[in-house]
Amino acid sequence: MSMRTRAEEYLALRRALGHKMHGSGRMLLDFADRLDHAGQRRITVTSALEWATEPEAASPGYWRARLSVVRGFARHVHTLDAASEIPPADLIVAASHRKPPYLYSSAEIAALVHAAGTIAAPLPAVGMQALVSLIAASGLRLGETLGLDREHVVLRDAALEVSGKNDDIRLVPLHATTVAMLASYAARRDRLCPDPSSPALFLTRTGRRMQPRWVQQTFTKLLALADIQAPPGRRRPRIHDLRFTFAVNTLINWHRAGADVQAHLPVLSTYLGHSSPESTYYYLQAVPELLGLAAARLEPGENSDDHRADERLARQR
């Protein structure tokens, strides 16, 4: 049996268990094809390491991610052929750190929406305006946003039915201003494309569902038009950072209102579609202002002037 056939069987099994395996699936088939081309019928640590580190300019973290794709497959193959080797988990050492996200100001989000309005084709223009606005106002992932169909938008109930990771379904409540924005977009979309070929909420000018790659490429152009760029040495702004900005602003507002953030965190986790509150803790440690606010809450003896000074210092970092 070829390694590709085994890889396809493995992917079918994983997908039957609910794992989508999109990017990792493509990687795995590439690895399997490499083995078949070389005439190898077994996985070896050497072949796995050579394939994982093939992109020379990539980071050790990316190499490690590629190797982890092979490890899962290797464990499966090893149960069928004990001669196949399983690469050790610590074969590639990579620093475990995440770059802090870019946080958009309200003015920058408004500038992005304005820039989207300059797109030459009317339907993509209004679509990108609504898409950027929706992600900024709801914290949805890009994939979740593009996966929305018109039937998933229940404006009378001010809610979205969102399909998240692993096909988990959740209801996302909407602010009245977001409801009004989506209603306005839907009316303009239907005038511009009265007979679409897709049930998608966000359409291309040919009436099909918007695709992530086109959105990412277009968003890069919007950043340039809005003159938004990261400080030197920091990660470039991404559309996903609109989600970070929503989460961080929610936490900051809770802190400033004196709310019990620890008690509210599971609510935010559910709203964002995180599997557990632990996934949401990243926002607490990624932003200096949040750290400053949290520290101030832990020191009740400080007077209000000290609190305000701490907040100003945190914002300047």
C-alpha positions as CSV (number, residue, x, y, z in Angstrom):
1,M,0.0,0.0,0.0
2,S,1.3,3.5,-0.9
3,M,2.0,6.0,1.8
4,R,-0.5,8.4,0.2
5,T,-3.2,5.8,0.4
6,R,-2.5,5.3,4.1
7,A,-2.4,9.0,4.6
8,E,-5.8,9.4,2.9
9,E,-7.3,6.6,5.1
10,Y,-5.8,8.3,8.2
11,L,-7.3,11.7,7.2
12,A,-10.7,10.1,6.5
13,L,-10.6,8.5,10.0
14,R,-9.7,11.8,11.6
15,R,-12.4,13.8,9.7
16,A,-15.0,11.2,10.7
17,L,-14.1,12.0,14.3
18,G,-14.8,15.7,13.7
19,H,-11.4,17.1,12.8
20,K,-11.3,19.2,9.7
21,M,-7.6,18.7,8.9
22,H,-7.5,21.3,6.1
23,G,-4.0,22.7,6.2
24,S,-2.5,19.8,8.1
25,G,-4.2,17.4,5.6
26,R,-2.5,19.1,2.7
27,M,0.9,18.9,4.5
28,L,0.5,15.2,5.3
29,L,-0.3,14.3,1.7
30,D,2.8,16.2,0.6
31,F,4.8,14.2,3.1
32,A,3.3,10.9,1.9
33,D,3.9,11.8,-1.7
34,R,7.6,12.5,-0.8
35,L,8.0,9.1,0.7
36,D,6.3,7.4,-2.3
37,H,8.5,9.3,-4.8
38,A,11.6,8.1,-2.9
39,G,10.3,4.6,-2.8
40,Q,10.1,4.5,1.0
41,R,7.4,2.2,2.5
42,R,8.1,3.1,6.1
43,I,8.3,6.4,8.1
44,T,11.7,7.1,9.6
45,V,12.8,9.8,12.0
46,T,15.3,11.0,9.4
47,S,12.7,11.3,6.6
48,A,10.2,13.1,8.9
49,L,12.9,15.6,10.1
50,E,14.1,16.3,6.6
51,W,10.6,17.0,5.3
52,A,9.6,19.1,8.4
53,T,12.7,21.4,8.1
54,E,12.6,21.7,4.3
55,P,11.4,25.3,4.3
56,E,14.9,26.7,5.2
57,A,13.6,30.3,5.9
58,A,10.9,29.1,8.2
59,S,11.0,29.4,12.0
60,P,11.7,26.5,14.3
61,G,8.1,26.9,15.5
62,Y,6.9,26.2,12.0
63,W,9.2,23.2,11.6
64,R,7.9,21.9,14.9
65,A,4.3,22.3,13.7
66,R,5.1,20.4,10.5
67,L,6.7,17.6,12.4
68,S,3.7,17.3,14.7
69,V,1.5,16.6,11.6
70,V,3.8,13.7,10.8
71,R,3.9,12.4,14.4
72,G,0.1,11.8,14.5
73,F,0.2,10.0,11.2
74,A,3.4,8.0,12.3
75,R,1.6,6.8,15.4
76,H,-1.2,5.5,13.2
77,V,1.1,3.8,10.8
78,H,3.2,2.3,13.6
79,T,0.1,0.3,14.8
80,L,0.0,-1.2,11.3
81,D,3.7,-1.6,10.7
82,A,5.9,-1.7,13.9
83,A,9.0,-1.0,11.7
84,S,7.8,2.6,11.1
85,E,9.3,5.1,13.5
86,I,7.6,7.8,15.5
87,P,9.5,11.1,15.7
88,P,10.2,12.2,19.3
89,A,8.1,15.1,20.4
90,D,11.2,17.1,21.5
91,L,13.1,16.5,18.2
92,I,12.7,20.2,17.2
93,V,13.1,22.7,20.0
94,A,11.2,26.0,19.5
95,A,10.6,28.8,21.9
96,S,7.1,28.8,23.1
97,H,5.9,32.4,22.8
98,R,3.2,34.3,21.0
99,K,3.8,37.8,19.6
100,P,1.4,40.3,21.1
101,P,-1.5,41.2,18.8
102,Y,-2.0,44.6,17.2
103,L,-4.8,46.5,18.9
104,Y,-6.8,48.8,16.6
105,S,-8.1,52.1,17.9
106,S,-11.7,53.2,17.1
107,A,-10.3,55.7,14.6
108,E,-8.3,53.0,12.8
109,I,-11.3,50.7,12.6
110,A,-13.3,53.6,11.1
111,A,-10.5,54.3,8.7
112,L,-10.5,50.6,7.5
113,V,-14.3,50.8,7.0
114,H,-13.9,54.0,5.0
115,A,-11.1,52.5,2.9
116,A,-13.2,49.4,2.1
117,G,-15.8,51.8,0.7
118,T,-13.2,52.9,-2.0
119,I,-13.1,49.4,-3.6
120,A,-14.1,49.9,-7.2
121,A,-16.7,47.1,-7.4
122,P,-19.8,48.1,-5.4
123,L,-20.7,44.7,-3.9
124,P,-17.2,43.8,-2.6
125,A,-17.0,47.4,-1.2
126,V,-20.2,47.2,0.9
127,G,-19.3,43.6,1.8
128,M,-15.9,44.4,3.1
129,Q,-17.3,47.4,5.0
130,A,-19.8,45.1,6.7
131,L,-17.4,42.3,7.3
132,V,-14.8,44.5,9.0
133,S,-17.5,46.2,11.1
134,L,-19.0,42.8,12.1
135,I,-15.7,41.3,13.2
136,A,-14.8,44.4,15.1
137,A,-18.2,44.5,16.9
138,S,-18.5,40.8,17.6
139,G,-15.0,39.3,17.8
140,L,-15.9,36.6,15.3
141,R,-13.1,34.6,13.6
142,L,-12.7,35.3,9.9
143,G,-13.7,31.7,9.0
144,E,-16.8,32.0,11.2
145,T,-17.8,35.2,9.5
146,L,-17.4,34.0,6.0
147,G,-19.2,30.8,6.9
148,L,-22.4,32.7,7.8
149,D,-25.4,32.2,5.6
150,R,-28.2,34.6,5.4
151,E,-30.4,32.2,7.4
152,H,-27.9,32.4,10.3
153,V,-28.6,36.1,10.8
154,V,-31.7,36.6,12.9
155,L,-32.0,40.3,13.0
156,R,-35.4,40.3,14.9
157,D,-33.6,38.5,17.8
158,A,-30.4,40.5,17.4
159,A,-28.3,37.3,17.2
160,L,-26.1,35.2,14.9
161,E,-26.0,31.4,14.7
162,V,-22.3,30.8,14.4
163,S,-20.5,27.6,13.4
164,G,-17.1,27.6,15.2
165,K,-14.2,25.3,15.5
166,N,-15.0,21.6,15.4
167,D,-18.5,22.6,14.1
168,D,-19.6,23.8,17.5
169,I,-22.7,26.0,17.2
170,R,-23.2,29.1,19.4
171,L,-25.6,32.0,19.4
172,V,-23.8,35.4,19.4
173,P,-25.9,38.4,20.5
174,L,-25.6,41.6,18.6
175,H,-25.7,45.2,19.7
176,A,-28.5,47.3,18.1
177,T,-26.0,49.3,16.1
178,T,-24.6,46.1,14.6
179,V,-28.1,44.9,13.8
180,A,-28.8,48.1,11.9
181,M,-25.5,47.9,10.1
182,L,-26.2,44.3,8.9
183,A,-29.8,45.2,7.9
184,S,-28.4,48.1,5.8
185,Y,-25.8,45.9,4.2
186,A,-28.3,43.1,3.4
187,A,-30.6,45.6,1.6
188,R,-27.7,47.0,-0.5
189,R,-26.4,43.5,-1.2
190,D,-29.8,42.3,-2.4
191,R,-30.2,45.3,-4.7
192,L,-26.7,44.7,-6.2
193,C,-27.1,41.0,-6.5
194,P,-30.7,40.0,-6.5
195,D,-30.1,36.4,-7.8
196,P,-26.9,35.1,-6.0
197,S,-25.6,31.5,-6.6
198,S,-24.7,31.1,-2.9
199,P,-26.7,31.5,0.4
200,A,-23.7,33.2,2.0
201,L,-24.1,36.4,3.9
202,F,-21.0,37.9,2.3
203,L,-20.9,37.7,-1.5
204,T,-18.4,38.3,-4.3
205,R,-19.5,40.4,-7.3
206,T,-20.4,37.1,-9.1
207,G,-22.8,36.1,-6.3
208,R,-20.5,33.5,-4.7
209,R,-19.3,33.2,-1.1
210,M,-16.3,35.4,-0.2
211,Q,-13.1,33.4,0.2
212,P,-10.5,33.9,3.0
213,R,-7.6,34.5,0.7
214,W,-9.3,37.3,-1.2
215,V,-10.4,38.9,2.1
216,Q,-6.9,38.7,3.5
217,Q,-5.3,40.2,0.4
218,T,-7.9,42.9,0.3
219,F,-7.5,43.7,4.0
220,T,-3.7,44.2,3.4
221,K,-4.6,46.8,0.8
222,L,-7.0,48.5,3.3
223,L,-4.3,48.7,5.9
224,A,-2.1,50.6,3.4
225,L,-5.0,52.9,2.4
226,A,-5.7,53.6,6.1
227,D,-2.0,54.1,6.8
228,I,-2.0,51.5,9.6
229,Q,1.3,49.8,10.3
230,A,2.9,48.1,13.3
231,P,5.7,49.7,15.3
232,P,9.2,48.4,14.3
233,G,9.8,44.8,15.5
234,R,6.2,44.1,16.1
235,R,3.8,41.7,14.2
236,R,2.1,43.3,11.3
237,P,-1.6,44.1,11.8
238,R,-4.0,41.4,10.7
239,I,-7.7,41.1,10.2
240,H,-7.7,38.5,13.1
241,D,-6.5,41.4,15.4
242,L,-9.9,42.9,15.2
243,R,-11.0,39.9,17.2
244,F,-8.2,40.5,19.7
245,T,-9.2,44.1,19.9
246,F,-12.8,43.3,20.7
247,A,-11.8,40.8,23.5
248,V,-9.2,43.2,25.0
249,N,-11.6,46.2,25.0
250,T,-14.3,44.0,26.7
251,L,-11.9,43.1,29.4
252,I,-10.7,46.7,29.9
253,N,-14.2,48.0,30.1
254,W,-15.0,45.3,32.8
255,H,-12.0,46.3,34.8
256,R,-12.8,50.0,34.6
257,A,-16.4,49.3,35.6
258,G,-15.3,47.4,38.7
259,A,-16.8,44.2,37.5
260,D,-15.7,40.8,38.7
261,V,-13.6,39.9,35.7
262,Q,-12.7,36.4,36.9
263,A,-16.4,35.6,37.2
264,H,-17.2,37.1,33.8
265,L,-14.3,35.4,31.9
266,P,-16.3,32.2,31.2
267,V,-19.0,34.3,29.6
268,L,-16.4,36.0,27.2
269,S,-14.9,32.5,26.5
270,T,-18.3,31.2,25.4
271,Y,-19.0,34.3,23.4
272,L,-15.7,34.0,21.5
273,G,-16.1,30.3,21.0
274,H,-13.1,29.3,23.1
275,S,-13.0,25.7,24.3
276,S,-12.3,26.9,27.9
277,P,-11.5,30.1,29.8
278,E,-7.8,29.1,29.8
279,S,-7.7,30.1,26.1
280,T,-9.0,33.5,27.0
281,Y,-6.4,34.2,29.6
282,Y,-3.9,35.0,26.8
283,Y,-5.7,38.4,26.4
284,L,-4.9,39.2,30.0
285,Q,-1.2,38.8,29.6
286,A,-0.8,40.1,26.1
287,V,-1.7,43.8,26.8
288,P,0.2,46.0,29.2
289,E,-2.9,48.1,30.0
290,L,-4.8,45.0,31.1
291,L,-1.9,44.0,33.3
292,G,-1.8,47.5,34.9
293,L,-5.5,47.4,35.5
294,A,-5.4,44.0,37.0
295,A,-2.5,44.9,39.3
296,A,-4.3,48.0,40.5
297,R,-7.4,45.9,41.4
298,L,-5.1,43.8,43.6
299,E,-3.9,46.8,45.6
300,P,-7.1,48.2,47.2
301,G,-5.0,50.6,49.4
302,E,-4.1,52.8,46.5
303,N,-5.9,56.0,46.1
304,S,-7.7,57.0,42.9
305,D,-4.8,59.2,41.7
306,D,-2.5,56.3,41.9
307,H,-4.9,54.1,39.9
308,R,-5.1,56.8,37.2
309,A,-1.3,57.1,37.1
310,D,-0.8,53.4,36.7
311,E,-3.3,53.3,33.9
312,R,-1.5,56.2,32.1
313,L,1.9,54.4,32.5
314,A,0.4,51.2,31.2
315,R,-1.0,52.9,28.1
316,Q,2.4,54.5,27.4
317,R,4.3,51.1,27.3
